[in-house]
Amino acid sequence: MSRSYELPPKAAEIRAVIEERLREAVSAEGSKETVTVDWRGQPKHVEVIDLPIDLMYYNPATHRIRAQRSHNLALEQGLESDPWSTASQDYLHFLLCANPANPSEPDPDLKALVESLDQEGQAEPGLITRDGILVNGNTRRAALKNLGKRSIRVGVLPESCTWEDINQVELSLQLRPDKRRDYSYVNRMLAYEEMIAAGVPEHEVARQFRTTVKMVKGDLKILSLIYEMVDRSAHDGASLRLVDFERAQENLRDYGNAVAQAKTVEEAELIKESKMVAIVLDFSKTDVRLIEHDFKERYLDPRLPDPLKEPQAAVAPVAIPGLGRTSRAASPKVAAARAFNDRVLRAKAEIVSGSAVSSQQAEEARQVYTAAREAVEEALKPAAGDARYKKKKLAPSDRIEAACSDIQQCISDLAYARASRSLDDEAAETFDDSLLELKKLLGKLAGEAHRSFSDGEGLDWLIAVGRMP
């Protein structure tokens, strides 16, 4: 759940300026600009004023860059302890200008926004509290600041605004269908989590995000998986970050579908560990889809170099606290897959953690990462070949099943047409021609099937039908 922060150090000075400009706006002649916000469940019109860009603060709780905050762990800690310091505000500015999937790169969407603001000006006002905290328009302020602009138009929220109000207003504005820039993948899931923790029902979360309850539940499971991978990667001061999973959206959703189709708990665990290895090693969606529950044992283990092979140890039962009983531990296959995944997770964490680890640790981690990636890449080649063979082998029976489905639909169509009296001589003639084509094709199918298979009740029937005059 989003936390609350103390007021900014210049809150009183900013409040005085805002109050003065609000009085000027109210007393000015002519039409007054207002903006409508969803305020505690009701629409509310608030006055818009022009305010110096430097006389406001970025919102440290904004959902826009929630996952990206962990890009630099030292700066994130400073952001948590003092969000209003120059260093923390500069870090927020950097993240708002950065690519959500890779904060080391500039965001192309921000570049487009800068060009739009430069050519057309600010179309919509932002939103600010009377203490100078931007609720909406953080990215716009960053773009205007990059342009060297000195002021920004903002609507001013009521005096009673709380941190809960700030979070709700930001979410309600972001979820309007006319918003151009969606939250990034991980930030969207974090917003789901926060809303549900605040007591919002899943169906209401789905409605507000214009998605389904099934998708919300699935994404929350994926978020739990990401948390688990981050925890398991933590080692000697290094750790993966939420932002490291921003580019894995399609792979992670495919993973969720694959696990849901697993026949046993063991199969689900093996799929989880092996697919996460490939995701952490940055393999493509088509590669990750090749990985099934037997991937590690069947394809990867024979290709792992000795330094990456874990000795197989006996797996002890797991004690259940307070009950004096034990539960069955993970199978040796799952334990081995988990151990290999943990090693890859820690290597990736040491690579992305930069100065948090020594140069020797980073080099050793790169060696593990490279060796693991090369082994998985080699293992994917026979896996891909077997997948093509399996698909080719199943194709004839799949087509027969599809033909059966079409014939079943034909039966229903005939019954409906007869009941509605829409059958005529032309329809009967067309139907007869189609049956003759079917007879010819069944004869050819019988010949190919007879040459391909040896026996079977269905095959005997087909051959008999193919021989009919």
Protein Blocks (a to p, Z undefined) as FASTA:
>chain_A
ZZdddddfklmmmmmmmmmmmmmmmmpgcjdddddddeehiacddddddddfklcccdfk
bfklmmmmmmpmmlmmmmmmmmmbmklmmmmmmmmmpcfklmkbccfklmmmmmmmmmno
pfbdcdddfkopafbhklmmmmmmmnopabdcdddddfklcfklmmmmmmmmmmpmkbfb
dcdfklmmmmmmmmmmnopafklmmmmnopafklmmmmmmmmmmmmmmmmmmggghiacd
fklmmmmmmmmmmmmmmmmmpmbfklmmmmmmmmmmmmmnopafklmmmpcfklmmmmmm
mmpcfklpccdddddddddehklpacddddfklmmmmmmmmmmmmmmmmmmnommpcfkl
mmmmmmmmmmmmmmmmmmmmmmmmmmmmmmmmmmmmmmmmmmmmmmmmmmmmmmmmmmno
pacfklmmmmmmmmmmmmmmmmmmmmmmmmmpmbdjklmmmmmmmmpZZ
